[in-house]
Structure formats: structure tokens, C-alpha cells
Amino acid sequence: MAITMDSLPAAEGGFKVTREMIEQWCAAYDAGELPDGYAFDGPIKPGRPKLANEATSSLSFKCPASGADMIARAAKAAGVKKSVLMRDAALEKAAEILAAVS
């Protein structure tokens, strides 16, 4: 069965998007404008979004090559970057330790 724009259901709690709507959006964006009904909500900042609403610090550590490989494999399996995996694990462990001593 072929999937067409006309056969797609609306998202749960959402609305159906038609080819006509997409064409109108594309025309507006190509003209450097926003489509009707959309508002500009602030300046566009190049680069990655901030990790936090506060200053950040860089941390580094050494581990055995086998540990680095395990971290890389775990991050790939989770579909995240190694830095995300390590940051989340370190923050979770730090919170666990501090909760236990307070």
C-alpha cells in the first residue's frame, strides 16, 4: 500500500498537514518570511544550544582503553554522544552520593 499525503492521519491531538500547507510554508521560507500565523520568538543563535542556564565547566579524565571502548559502545547503543552518556552518569552518581551523605 502506497502512503500518500492524503492517506496520513492527523497526529494525536494535532492536525492534518496537507501538501498545500507545506507548499505555502516553503514559499514563505524561500522568500525569507514566516508563514501566516507564525511569529518570530527571538534571535536565531548559531551553534549548539546551551547545556544549562548557568556557566559550564569542562572536565576530563583518563580510563583504561577497555573502559573507553565500553563507554563508546554504550553511547552508540543508547543513541547518544559519549559526552552525554558520561555527563548523565556522573551527575546521577554525584546526586546519589550527596543524597546519601545529607
C-alpha positions as protocol buffer text, in pm:
chain_id: "A"
residue {
  index: 1
  type: MET
  ca { x: 0 y: 0 z: 0 }
}
residue {
  index: 2
  type: ALA
  ca { x: 142 y: 336 z: -101 }
}
residue {
  index: 3
  type: ILE
  ca { x: 147 y: 613 z: 154 }
}
residue {
  index: 4
  type: THR
  ca { x: 34 y: 950 z: 25 }
}
residue {
  index: 5
  type: MET
  ca { x: -17 y: 1286 z: 187 }
}
residue {
  index: 6
  type: ASP
  ca { x: -391 y: 1230 z: 164 }
}
residue {
  index: 7
  type: SER
  ca { x: -377 y: 896 z: 347 }
}
residue {
  index: 8
  type: LEU
  ca { x: -183 y: 1020 z: 650 }
}
residue {
  index: 9
  type: PRO
  ca { x: -390 y: 1055 z: 968 }
}
residue {
  index: 10
  type: ALA
  ca { x: -366 y: 1362 z: 1191 }
}
residue {
  index: 11
  type: ALA
  ca { x: -126 y: 1330 z: 1482 }
}
residue {
  index: 12
  type: GLU
  ca { x: -292 y: 1254 z: 1812 }
}
residue {
  index: 13
  type: GLY
  ca { x: -411 y: 1589 z: 1945 }
}
residue {
  index: 14
  type: GLY
  ca { x: -272 y: 1754 z: 1633 }
}
residue {
  index: 15
  type: PHE
  ca { x: -392 y: 1849 z: 1288 }
}
residue {
  index: 16
  type: LYS
  ca { x: -356 y: 1712 z: 939 }
}
residue {
  index: 17
  type: VAL
  ca { x: -83 y: 1867 z: 729 }
}
residue {
  index: 18
  type: THR
  ca { x: -166 y: 1898 z: 361 }
}
residue {
  index: 19
  type: ARG
  ca { x: 61 y: 1934 z: 60 }
}
residue {
  index: 20
  type: GLU
  ca { x: -90 y: 2280 z: 9 }
}
residue {
  index: 21
  type: MET
  ca { x: 14 y: 2382 z: 361 }
}
residue {
  index: 22
  type: ILE
  ca { x: 369 y: 2259 z: 305 }
}
residue {
  index: 23
  type: GLU
  ca { x: 392 y: 2447 z: -24 }
}
residue {
  index: 24
  type: GLN
  ca { x: 273 y: 2769 z: 145 }
}
residue {
  index: 25
  type: TRP
  ca { x: 529 y: 2725 z: 425 }
}
residue {
  index: 26
  type: CYS
  ca { x: 809 y: 2658 z: 175 }
}
residue {
  index: 27
  type: ALA
  ca { x: 716 y: 2963 z: -33 }
}
residue {
  index: 28
  type: ALA
  ca { x: 724 y: 3184 z: 277 }
}
residue {
  index: 29
  type: TYR
  ca { x: 1059 y: 3045 z: 396 }
}
residue {
  index: 30
  type: ASP
  ca { x: 1208 y: 3074 z: 47 }
}
residue {
  index: 31
  type: ALA
  ca { x: 1105 y: 3441 z: 49 }
}
residue {
  index: 32
  type: GLY
  ca { x: 1275 y: 3487 z: 387 }
}
residue {
  index: 33
  type: GLU
  ca { x: 943 y: 3529 z: 564 }
}
residue {
  index: 34
  type: LEU
  ca { x: 744 y: 3338 z: 822 }
}
residue {
  index: 35
  type: PRO
  ca { x: 424 y: 3164 z: 713 }
}
residue {
  index: 36
  type: ASP
  ca { x: 94 y: 3326 z: 809 }
}
residue {
  index: 37
  type: GLY
  ca { x: 8 y: 3260 z: 1172 }
}
residue {
  index: 38
  type: TYR
  ca { x: 370 y: 3210 z: 1286 }
}
residue {
  index: 39
  type: ALA
  ca { x: 562 y: 3458 z: 1499 }
}
residue {
  index: 40
  type: PHE
  ca { x: 932 y: 3523 z: 1540 }
}
residue {
  index: 41
  type: ASP
  ca { x: 1017 y: 3441 z: 1902 }
}
residue {
  index: 42
  type: GLY
  ca { x: 1371 y: 3571 z: 1930 }
}
residue {
  index: 43
  type: PRO
  ca { x: 1704 y: 3596 z: 1758 }
}
residue {
  index: 44
  type: ILE
  ca { x: 1848 y: 3290 z: 1594 }
}
residue {
  index: 45
  type: LYS
  ca { x: 2178 y: 3198 z: 1753 }
}
residue {
  index: 46
  type: PRO
  ca { x: 2420 y: 2985 z: 1554 }
}
residue {
  index: 47
  type: GLY
  ca { x: 2573 y: 2680 z: 1717 }
}
residue {
  index: 48
  type: ARG
  ca { x: 2455 y: 2423 z: 1964 }
}
residue {
  index: 49
  type: PRO
  ca { x: 2201 y: 2511 z: 2230 }
}
residue {
  index: 50
  type: LYS
  ca { x: 2332 y: 2572 z: 2581 }
}
residue {
  index: 51
  type: LEU
  ca { x: 2366 y: 2271 z: 2811 }
}
residue {
  index: 52
  type: ALA
  ca { x: 2245 y: 2471 z: 3110 }
}
residue {
  index: 53
  type: ASN
  ca { x: 2121 y: 2815 z: 3210 }
}
residue {
  index: 54
  type: GLU
  ca { x: 2442 y: 2871 z: 3403 }
}
residue {
  index: 55
  type: ALA
  ca { x: 2814 y: 2869 z: 3335 }
}
residue {
  index: 56
  type: THR
  ca { x: 2956 y: 2531 z: 3238 }
}
residue {
  index: 57
  type: SER
  ca { x: 3290 y: 2372 z: 3325 }
}
residue {
  index: 58
  type: SER
  ca { x: 3497 y: 2124 z: 3126 }
}
residue {
  index: 59
  type: LEU
  ca { x: 3604 y: 1805 z: 3300 }
}
residue {
  index: 60
  type: SER
  ca { x: 3832 y: 1534 z: 3169 }
}
residue {
  index: 61
  type: PHE
  ca { x: 3959 y: 1202 z: 3298 }
}
residue {
  index: 62
  type: LYS
  ca { x: 4164 y: 905 z: 3189 }
}
residue {
  index: 63
  type: CYS
  ca { x: 4043 y: 548 z: 3193 }
}
residue {
  index: 64
  type: PRO
  ca { x: 4166 y: 217 z: 3055 }
}
residue {
  index: 65
  type: ALA
  ca { x: 4119 y: 171 z: 2681 }
}
residue {
  index: 66
  type: SER
  ca { x: 3871 y: -108 z: 2752 }
}
residue {
  index: 67
  type: GLY
  ca { x: 3663 y: 136 z: 2960 }
}
residue {
  index: 68
  type: ALA
  ca { x: 3671 y: 395 z: 2683 }
}
residue {
  index: 69
  type: ASP
  ca { x: 3557 y: 130 z: 2436 }
}
residue {
  index: 70
  type: MET
  ca { x: 3275 y: 24 z: 2670 }
}
residue {
  index: 71
  type: ILE
  ca { x: 3162 y: 387 z: 2703 }
}
residue {
  index: 72
  type: ALA
  ca { x: 3167 y: 430 z: 2324 }
}
residue {
  index: 73
  type: ARG
  ca { x: 2964 y: 111 z: 2272 }
}
residue {
  index: 74
  type: ALA
  ca { x: 2712 y: 205 z: 2541 }
}
residue {
  index: 75
  type: ALA
  ca { x: 2667 y: 554 z: 2395 }
}
residue {
  index: 76
  type: LYS
  ca { x: 2615 y: 408 z: 2047 }
}
residue {
  index: 77
  type: ALA
  ca { x: 2362 y: 156 z: 2182 }
}
residue {
  index: 78
  type: ALA
  ca { x: 2175 y: 438 z: 2360 }
}
residue {
  index: 79
  type: GLY
  ca { x: 2189 y: 660 z: 2050 }
}
residue {
  index: 80
  type: VAL
  ca { x: 2368 y: 943 z: 2230 }
}
residue {
  index: 81
  type: LYS
  ca { x: 2712 y: 1101 z: 2222 }
}
residue {
  index: 82
  type: LYS
  ca { x: 2976 y: 976 z: 2463 }
}
residue {
  index: 83
  type: SER
  ca { x: 2979 y: 1314 z: 2638 }
}
residue {
  index: 84
  type: VAL
  ca { x: 2603 y: 1291 z: 2704 }
}
residue {
  index: 85
  type: LEU
  ca { x: 2637 y: 940 z: 2844 }
}
residue {
  index: 86
  type: MET
  ca { x: 2929 y: 1036 z: 3070 }
}
residue {
  index: 87
  type: ARG
  ca { x: 2771 y: 1364 z: 3185 }
}
residue {
  index: 88
  type: ASP
  ca { x: 2441 y: 1197 z: 3274 }
}
residue {
  index: 89
  type: ALA
  ca { x: 2615 y: 909 z: 3454 }
}
residue {
  index: 90
  type: ALA
  ca { x: 2845 y: 1142 z: 3651 }
}
residue {
  index: 91
  type: LEU
  ca { x: 2562 y: 1376 z: 3756 }
}
residue {
  index: 92
  type: GLU
  ca { x: 2341 y: 1082 z: 3856 }
}
residue {
  index: 93
  type: LYS
  ca { x: 2619 y: 926 z: 4065 }
}
residue {
  index: 94
  type: ALA
  ca { x: 2711 y: 1259 z: 4227 }
}
residue {
  index: 95
  type: ALA
  ca { x: 2347 y: 1324 z: 4321 }
}
residue {
  index: 96
  type: GLU
  ca { x: 2319 y: 969 z: 4464 }
}
residue {
  index: 97
  type: ILE
  ca { x: 2633 y: 1017 z: 4679 }
}
residue {
  index: 98
  type: LEU
  ca { x: 2529 y: 1361 z: 4804 }
}
residue {
  index: 99
  type: ALA
  ca { x: 2178 y: 1237 z: 4887 }
}
residue {
  index: 100
  type: ALA
  ca { x: 2327 y: 951 z: 5091 }
}
residue {
  index: 101
  type: VAL
  ca { x: 2551 y: 1179 z: 5299 }
}
residue {
  index: 102
  type: SER
  ca { x: 2295 y: 1450 z: 5369 }
}
